[in-house]
Amino acid sequence: MNILREFFTDPVLFFSFTGLAIVIGLCVFYAIFFIKKAAEAEDEQHQSSH
């Protein structure tokens, strides 16, 4: 548990990993968002052509 205590007491570690978590979270969100919108647009395109 020494690593966990050091993580919360050292601001460099804390802000580095917090920033990294935010960036990875945004990447995952936008990847899912893009895939979902692309699938919806493809379905809409198929419905309008039939």
mmCIF file of the N, C-alpha and C atoms, coordinates in Angstrom:
data_MODEL
# 
_entry.id   MODEL 
# 
loop_
_atom_site.group_PDB 
_atom_site.id 
_atom_site.type_symbol 
_atom_site.label_atom_id 
_atom_site.label_alt_id 
_atom_site.label_comp_id 
_atom_site.label_asym_id 
_atom_site.label_entity_id 
_atom_site.label_seq_id 
_atom_site.pdbx_PDB_ins_code 
_atom_site.Cartn_x 
_atom_site.Cartn_y 
_atom_site.Cartn_z 
_atom_site.occupancy 
_atom_site.B_iso_or_equiv 
_atom_site.pdbx_formal_charge 
_atom_site.auth_seq_id 
_atom_site.auth_comp_id 
_atom_site.auth_asym_id 
_atom_site.auth_atom_id 
_atom_site.pdbx_PDB_model_num 
ATOM 1   N N  . MET A 1 1  ? 0.816   -1.209 0.000   1.00 0.00 ? 1  MET A N  1 
ATOM 2   C CA . MET A 1 1  ? 0.000   0.000  0.000   1.00 0.00 ? 1  MET A CA 1 
ATOM 3   C C  . MET A 1 1  ? 0.856   1.268  0.000   1.00 0.00 ? 1  MET A C  1 
ATOM 4   N N  . ASN A 1 2  ? 2.163   1.099  0.031   1.00 0.00 ? 2  ASN A N  1 
ATOM 5   C CA . ASN A 1 2  ? 3.051   2.257  0.003   1.00 0.00 ? 2  ASN A CA 1 
ATOM 6   C C  . ASN A 1 2  ? 2.929   2.997  -1.327  1.00 0.00 ? 2  ASN A C  1 
ATOM 7   N N  . ILE A 1 3  ? 2.714   2.258  -2.408  1.00 0.00 ? 3  ILE A N  1 
ATOM 8   C CA . ILE A 1 3  ? 2.579   2.876  -3.730  1.00 0.00 ? 3  ILE A CA 1 
ATOM 9   C C  . ILE A 1 3  ? 1.317   3.733  -3.783  1.00 0.00 ? 3  ILE A C  1 
ATOM 10  N N  . LEU A 1 4  ? 0.239   3.233  -3.193  1.00 0.00 ? 4  LEU A N  1 
ATOM 11  C CA . LEU A 1 4  ? -1.017  3.982  -3.182  1.00 0.00 ? 4  LEU A CA 1 
ATOM 12  C C  . LEU A 1 4  ? -0.878  5.280  -2.394  1.00 0.00 ? 4  LEU A C  1 
ATOM 13  N N  . ARG A 1 5  ? -0.187  5.218  -1.250  1.00 0.00 ? 5  ARG A N  1 
ATOM 14  C CA . ARG A 1 5  ? 0.016   6.421  -0.445  1.00 0.00 ? 5  ARG A CA 1 
ATOM 15  C C  . ARG A 1 5  ? 0.895   7.423  -1.203  1.00 0.00 ? 5  ARG A C  1 
ATOM 16  N N  . GLU A 1 6  ? 1.925   6.919  -1.871  1.00 0.00 ? 6  GLU A N  1 
ATOM 17  C CA . GLU A 1 6  ? 2.802   7.797  -2.645  1.00 0.00 ? 6  GLU A CA 1 
ATOM 18  C C  . GLU A 1 6  ? 2.040   8.433  -3.811  1.00 0.00 ? 6  GLU A C  1 
ATOM 19  N N  . PHE A 1 7  ? 1.130   7.676  -4.414  1.00 0.00 ? 7  PHE A N  1 
ATOM 20  C CA . PHE A 1 7  ? 0.334   8.203  -5.526  1.00 0.00 ? 7  PHE A CA 1 
ATOM 21  C C  . PHE A 1 7  ? -0.471  9.426  -5.095  1.00 0.00 ? 7  PHE A C  1 
ATOM 22  N N  . PHE A 1 8  ? -1.072  9.375  -3.909  1.00 0.00 ? 8  PHE A N  1 
ATOM 23  C CA . PHE A 1 8  ? -1.905  10.489 -3.455  1.00 0.00 ? 8  PHE A CA 1 
ATOM 24  C C  . PHE A 1 8  ? -1.106  11.618 -2.816  1.00 0.00 ? 8  PHE A C  1 
ATOM 25  N N  . THR A 1 9  ? 0.127   11.363 -2.384  1.00 0.00 ? 9  THR A N  1 
ATOM 26  C CA . THR A 1 9  ? 0.914   12.431 -1.759  1.00 0.00 ? 9  THR A CA 1 
ATOM 27  C C  . THR A 1 9  ? 1.827   13.131 -2.755  1.00 0.00 ? 9  THR A C  1 
ATOM 28  N N  . ASP A 1 10 ? 2.202   12.470 -3.839  1.00 0.00 ? 10 ASP A N  1 
ATOM 29  C CA . ASP A 1 10 ? 3.085   13.082 -4.838  1.00 0.00 ? 10 ASP A CA 1 
ATOM 30  C C  . ASP A 1 10 ? 2.235   13.730 -5.929  1.00 0.00 ? 10 ASP A C  1 
ATOM 31  N N  . PRO A 1 11 ? 2.255   15.059 -6.018  1.00 0.00 ? 11 PRO A N  1 
ATOM 32  C CA . PRO A 1 11 ? 1.384   15.721 -7.008  1.00 0.00 ? 11 PRO A CA 1 
ATOM 33  C C  . PRO A 1 11 ? 1.761   15.409 -8.454  1.00 0.00 ? 11 PRO A C  1 
ATOM 34  N N  . VAL A 1 12 ? 3.038   15.148 -8.717  1.00 0.00 ? 12 VAL A N  1 
ATOM 35  C CA . VAL A 1 12 ? 3.450   14.840 -10.089 1.00 0.00 ? 12 VAL A CA 1 
ATOM 36  C C  . VAL A 1 12 ? 2.818   13.525 -10.550 1.00 0.00 ? 12 VAL A C  1 
ATOM 37  N N  . LEU A 1 13 ? 2.911   12.503 -9.730  1.00 0.00 ? 13 LEU A N  1 
ATOM 38  C CA . LEU A 1 13 ? 2.278   11.225 -10.067 1.00 0.00 ? 13 LEU A CA 1 
ATOM 39  C C  . LEU A 1 13 ? 0.769   11.371 -10.177 1.00 0.00 ? 13 LEU A C  1 
ATOM 40  N N  . PHE A 1 14 ? 0.185   12.065 -9.209  1.00 0.00 ? 14 PHE A N  1 
ATOM 41  C CA . PHE A 1 14 ? -1.273  12.200 -9.176  1.00 0.00 ? 14 PHE A CA 1 
ATOM 42  C C  . PHE A 1 14 ? -1.796  12.898 -10.428 1.00 0.00 ? 14 PHE A C  1 
ATOM 43  N N  . PHE A 1 15 ? -1.215  14.055 -10.784 1.00 0.00 ? 15 PHE A N  1 
ATOM 44  C CA . PHE A 1 15 ? -1.717  14.798 -11.940 1.00 0.00 ? 15 PHE A CA 1 
ATOM 45  C C  . PHE A 1 15 ? -1.360  14.118 -13.256 1.00 0.00 ? 15 PHE A C  1 
ATOM 46  N N  . SER A 1 16 ? -0.225  13.434 -13.311 1.00 0.00 ? 16 SER A N  1 
ATOM 47  C CA . SER A 1 16 ? 0.136   12.719 -14.539 1.00 0.00 ? 16 SER A CA 1 
ATOM 48  C C  . SER A 1 16 ? -0.871  11.612 -14.838 1.00 0.00 ? 16 SER A C  1 
ATOM 49  N N  . PHE A 1 17 ? -1.144  10.789 -13.837 1.00 0.00 ? 17 PHE A N  1 
ATOM 50  C CA . PHE A 1 17 ? -2.063  9.674  -14.063 1.00 0.00 ? 17 PHE A CA 1 
ATOM 51  C C  . PHE A 1 17 ? -3.513  10.133 -14.163 1.00 0.00 ? 17 PHE A C  1 
ATOM 52  N N  . THR A 1 18 ? -3.863  11.214 -13.467 1.00 0.00 ? 18 THR A N  1 
ATOM 53  C CA . THR A 1 18 ? -5.217  11.752 -13.608 1.00 0.00 ? 18 THR A CA 1 
ATOM 54  C C  . THR A 1 18 ? -5.420  12.307 -15.016 1.00 0.00 ? 18 THR A C  1 
ATOM 55  N N  . GLY A 1 19 ? -4.447  13.049 -15.519 1.00 0.00 ? 19 GLY A N  1 
ATOM 56  C CA . GLY A 1 19 ? -4.527  13.569 -16.884 1.00 0.00 ? 19 GLY A CA 1 
ATOM 57  C C  . GLY A 1 19 ? -4.566  12.457 -17.909 1.00 0.00 ? 19 GLY A C  1 
ATOM 58  N N  . LEU A 1 20 ? -3.764  11.436 -17.682 1.00 0.00 ? 20 LEU A N  1 
ATOM 59  C CA . LEU A 1 20 ? -3.741  10.295 -18.589 1.00 0.00 ? 20 LEU A CA 1 
ATOM 60  C C  . LEU A 1 20 ? -5.087  9.570  -18.592 1.00 0.00 ? 20 LEU A C  1 
ATOM 61  N N  . ALA A 1 21 ? -5.685  9.420  -17.423 1.00 0.00 ? 21 ALA A N  1 
ATOM 62  C CA . ALA A 1 21 ? -6.994  8.765  -17.327 1.00 0.00 ? 21 ALA A CA 1 
ATOM 63  C C  . ALA A 1 21 ? -8.063  9.578  -18.053 1.00 0.00 ? 21 ALA A C  1 
ATOM 64  N N  . ILE A 1 22 ? -8.005  10.903 -17.941 1.00 0.00 ? 22 ILE A N  1 
ATOM 65  C CA . ILE A 1 22 ? -8.975  11.761 -18.634 1.00 0.00 ? 22 ILE A CA 1 
ATOM 66  C C  . ILE A 1 22 ? -8.811  11.631 -20.144 1.00 0.00 ? 22 ILE A C  1 
ATOM 67  N N  . VAL A 1 23 ? -7.575  11.659 -20.623 1.00 0.00 ? 23 VAL A N  1 
ATOM 68  C CA . VAL A 1 23 ? -7.323  11.555 -22.063 1.00 0.00 ? 23 VAL A CA 1 
ATOM 69  C C  . VAL A 1 23 ? -7.779  10.197 -22.600 1.00 0.00 ? 23 VAL A C  1 
ATOM 70  N N  . ILE A 1 24 ? -7.469  9.128  -21.893 1.00 0.00 ? 24 ILE A N  1 
ATOM 71  C CA . ILE A 1 24 ? -7.895  7.793  -22.332 1.00 0.00 ? 24 ILE A CA 1 
ATOM 72  C C  . ILE A 1 24 ? -9.416  7.679  -22.295 1.00 0.00 ? 24 ILE A C  1 
ATOM 73  N N  . GLY A 1 25 ? -10.032 8.268  -21.269 1.00 0.00 ? 25 GLY A N  1 
ATOM 74  C CA . GLY A 1 25 ? -11.490 8.270  -21.190 1.00 0.00 ? 25 GLY A CA 1 
ATOM 75  C C  . GLY A 1 25 ? -12.123 9.001  -22.361 1.00 0.00 ? 25 GLY A C  1 
ATOM 76  N N  . LEU A 1 26 ? -11.557 10.145 -22.728 1.00 0.00 ? 26 LEU A N  1 
ATOM 77  C CA . LEU A 1 26 ? -12.071 10.886 -23.881 1.00 0.00 ? 26 LEU A CA 1 
ATOM 78  C C  . LEU A 1 26 ? -11.880 10.098 -25.175 1.00 0.00 ? 26 LEU A C  1 
ATOM 79  N N  . CYS A 1 27 ? -10.743 9.435  -25.311 1.00 0.00 ? 27 CYS A N  1 
ATOM 80  C CA . CYS A 1 27 ? -10.503 8.621  -26.510 1.00 0.00 ? 27 CYS A CA 1 
ATOM 81  C C  . CYS A 1 27 ? -11.535 7.501  -26.632 1.00 0.00 ? 27 CYS A C  1 
ATOM 82  N N  . VAL A 1 28 ? -11.810 6.831  -25.530 1.00 0.00 ? 28 VAL A N  1 
ATOM 83  C CA . VAL A 1 28 ? -12.801 5.752  -25.548 1.00 0.00 ? 28 VAL A CA 1 
ATOM 84  C C  . VAL A 1 28 ? -14.184 6.307  -25.874 1.00 0.00 ? 28 VAL A C  1 
ATOM 85  N N  . PHE A 1 29 ? -14.531 7.443  -25.256 1.00 0.00 ? 29 PHE A N  1 
ATOM 86  C CA . PHE A 1 29 ? -15.837 8.046  -25.512 1.00 0.00 ? 29 PHE A CA 1 
ATOM 87  C C  . PHE A 1 29 ? -16.001 8.400  -26.989 1.00 0.00 ? 29 PHE A C  1 
ATOM 88  N N  . TYR A 1 30 ? -15.017 9.075  -27.572 1.00 0.00 ? 30 TYR A N  1 
ATOM 89  C CA . TYR A 1 30 ? -15.147 9.488  -28.961 1.00 0.00 ? 30 TYR A CA 1 
ATOM 90  C C  . TYR A 1 30 ? -15.082 8.306  -29.919 1.00 0.00 ? 30 TYR A C  1 
ATOM 91  N N  . ALA A 1 31 ? -14.352 7.257  -29.589 1.00 0.00 ? 31 ALA A N  1 
ATOM 92  C CA . ALA A 1 31 ? -14.336 6.065  -30.442 1.00 0.00 ? 31 ALA A CA 1 
ATOM 93  C C  . ALA A 1 31 ? -15.717 5.421  -30.467 1.00 0.00 ? 31 ALA A C  1 
ATOM 94  N N  . ILE A 1 32 ? -16.328 5.260  -29.299 1.00 0.00 ? 32 ILE A N  1 
ATOM 95  C CA . ILE A 1 32 ? -17.673 4.684  -29.229 1.00 0.00 ? 32 ILE A CA 1 
ATOM 96  C C  . ILE A 1 32 ? -18.679 5.597  -29.921 1.00 0.00 ? 32 ILE A C  1 
ATOM 97  N N  . PHE A 1 33 ? -18.568 6.904  -29.696 1.00 0.00 ? 33 PHE A N  1 
ATOM 98  C CA . PHE A 1 33 ? -19.464 7.883  -30.309 1.00 0.00 ? 33 PHE A CA 1 
ATOM 99  C C  . PHE A 1 33 ? -19.380 7.813  -31.835 1.00 0.00 ? 33 PHE A C  1 
ATOM 100 N N  . PHE A 1 34 ? -18.157 7.765  -32.373 1.00 0.00 ? 34 PHE A N  1 
ATOM 101 C CA . PHE A 1 34 ? -17.962 7.721  -33.816 1.00 0.00 ? 34 PHE A CA 1 
ATOM 102 C C  . PHE A 1 34 ? -18.522 6.432  -34.410 1.00 0.00 ? 34 PHE A C  1 
ATOM 103 N N  . ILE A 1 35 ? -18.245 5.299  -33.777 1.00 0.00 ? 35 ILE A N  1 
ATOM 104 C CA . ILE A 1 35 ? -18.739 4.013  -34.286 1.00 0.00 ? 35 ILE A CA 1 
ATOM 105 C C  . ILE A 1 35 ? -20.264 3.984  -34.268 1.00 0.00 ? 35 ILE A C  1 
ATOM 106 N N  . LYS A 1 36 ? -20.858 4.500  -33.192 1.00 0.00 ? 36 LYS A N  1 
ATOM 107 C CA . LYS A 1 36 ? -22.318 4.518  -33.078 1.00 0.00 ? 36 LYS A CA 1 
ATOM 108 C C  . LYS A 1 36 ? -22.937 5.412  -34.153 1.00 0.00 ? 36 LYS A C  1 
ATOM 109 N N  . LYS A 1 37 ? -22.384 6.608  -34.350 1.00 0.00 ? 37 LYS A N  1 
ATOM 110 C CA . LYS A 1 37 ? -22.922 7.521  -35.361 1.00 0.00 ? 37 LYS A CA 1 
ATOM 111 C C  . LYS A 1 37 ? -22.724 6.969  -36.772 1.00 0.00 ? 37 LYS A C  1 
ATOM 112 N N  . ALA A 1 38 ? -21.604 6.323  -37.025 1.00 0.00 ? 38 ALA A N  1 
ATOM 113 C CA . ALA A 1 38 ? -21.369 5.743  -38.348 1.00 0.00 ? 38 ALA A CA 1 
ATOM 114 C C  . ALA A 1 38 ? -22.362 4.620  -38.622 1.00 0.00 ? 38 ALA A C  1 
ATOM 115 N N  . ALA A 1 39 ? -22.652 3.799  -37.626 1.00 0.00 ? 39 ALA A N  1 
ATOM 116 C CA . ALA A 1 39 ? -23.619 2.713  -37.799 1.00 0.00 ? 39 ALA A CA 1 
ATOM 117 C C  . ALA A 1 39 ? -25.019 3.271  -38.021 1.00 0.00 ? 39 ALA A C  1 
ATOM 118 N N  . GLU A 1 40 ? -25.385 4.322  -37.290 1.00 0.00 ? 40 GLU A N  1 
ATOM 119 C CA . GLU A 1 40 ? -26.703 4.944  -37.475 1.00 0.00 ? 40 GLU A CA 1 
ATOM 120 C C  . GLU A 1 40 ? -26.827 5.558  -38.867 1.00 0.00 ? 40 GLU A C  1 
ATOM 121 N N  . ALA A 1 41 ? -25.780 6.212  -39.334 1.00 0.00 ? 41 ALA A N  1 
ATOM 122 C CA . ALA A 1 41 ? -25.819 6.826  -40.659 1.00 0.00 ? 41 ALA A CA 1 
ATOM 123 C C  . ALA A 1 41 ? -25.917 5.758  -41.744 1.00 0.00 ? 41 ALA A C  1 
ATOM 124 N N  . GLU A 1 42 ? -25.240 4.643  -41.549 1.00 0.00 ? 42 GLU A N  1 
ATOM 125 C CA . GLU A 1 42 ? -25.306 3.561  -42.526 1.00 0.00 ? 42 GLU A CA 1 
ATOM 126 C C  . GLU A 1 42 ? -26.705 2.959  -42.568 1.00 0.00 ? 42 GLU A C  1 
ATOM 127 N N  . ASP A 1 43 ? -27.321 2.758  -41.414 1.00 0.00 ? 43 ASP A N  1 
ATOM 128 C CA . ASP A 1 43 ? -28.692 2.243  -41.374 1.00 0.00 ? 43 ASP A CA 1 
ATOM 129 C C  . ASP A 1 43 ? -29.663 3.212  -42.038 1.00 0.00 ? 43 ASP A C  1 
ATOM 130 N N  . GLU A 1 44 ? -29.478 4.497  -41.776 1.00 0.00 ? 44 GLU A N  1 
ATOM 131 C CA . GLU A 1 44 ? -30.349 5.518  -42.361 1.00 0.00 ? 44 GLU A CA 1 
ATOM 132 C C  . GLU A 1 44 ? -30.193 5.552  -43.881 1.00 0.00 ? 44 GLU A C  1 
ATOM 133 N N  . GLN A 1 45 ? -28.967 5.379  -44.351 1.00 0.00 ? 45 GLN A N  1 
ATOM 134 C CA . GLN A 1 45 ? -28.712 5.388  -45.789 1.00 0.00 ? 45 GLN A CA 1 
ATOM 135 C C  . GLN A 1 45 ? -29.362 4.170  -46.453 1.00 0.00 ? 45 GLN A C  1 
ATOM 136 N N  . HIS A 1 46 ? -29.310 3.022  -45.802 1.00 0.00 ? 46 HIS A N  1 
ATOM 137 C CA . HIS A 1 46 ? -29.935 1.821  -46.360 1.00 0.00 ? 46 HIS A CA 1 
ATOM 138 C C  . HIS A 1 46 ? -31.453 1.942  -46.370 1.00 0.00 ? 46 HIS A C  1 
ATOM 139 N N  . GLN A 1 47 ? -32.032 2.574  -45.360 1.00 0.00 ? 47 GLN A N  1 
ATOM 140 C CA . GLN A 1 47 ? -33.486 2.731  -45.296 1.00 0.00 ? 47 GLN A CA 1 
ATOM 141 C C  . GLN A 1 47 ? -33.985 3.694  -46.367 1.00 0.00 ? 47 GLN A C  1 
ATOM 142 N N  . SER A 1 48 ? -33.229 4.747  -46.648 1.00 0.00 ? 48 SER A N  1 
ATOM 143 C CA . SER A 1 48 ? -33.685 5.731  -47.630 1.00 0.00 ? 48 SER A CA 1 
ATOM 144 C C  . SER A 1 48 ? -33.535 5.213  -49.062 1.00 0.00 ? 48 SER A C  1 
ATOM 145 N N  . SER A 1 49 ? -32.631 4.265  -49.287 1.00 0.00 ? 49 SER A N  1 
ATOM 146 C CA . SER A 1 49 ? -32.440 3.745  -50.644 1.00 0.00 ? 49 SER A CA 1 
ATOM 147 C C  . SER A 1 49 ? -33.450 2.656  -50.991 1.00 0.00 ? 49 SER A C  1 
ATOM 148 N N  . HIS A 1 50 ? -34.121 2.084  -50.000 1.00 0.00 ? 50 HIS A N  1 
ATOM 149 C CA . HIS A 1 50 ? -35.102 1.016  -50.264 1.00 0.00 ? 50 HIS A CA 1 
ATOM 150 C C  . HIS A 1 50 ? -36.490 1.554  -50.364 1.00 0.00 ? 50 HIS A C  1 
# 
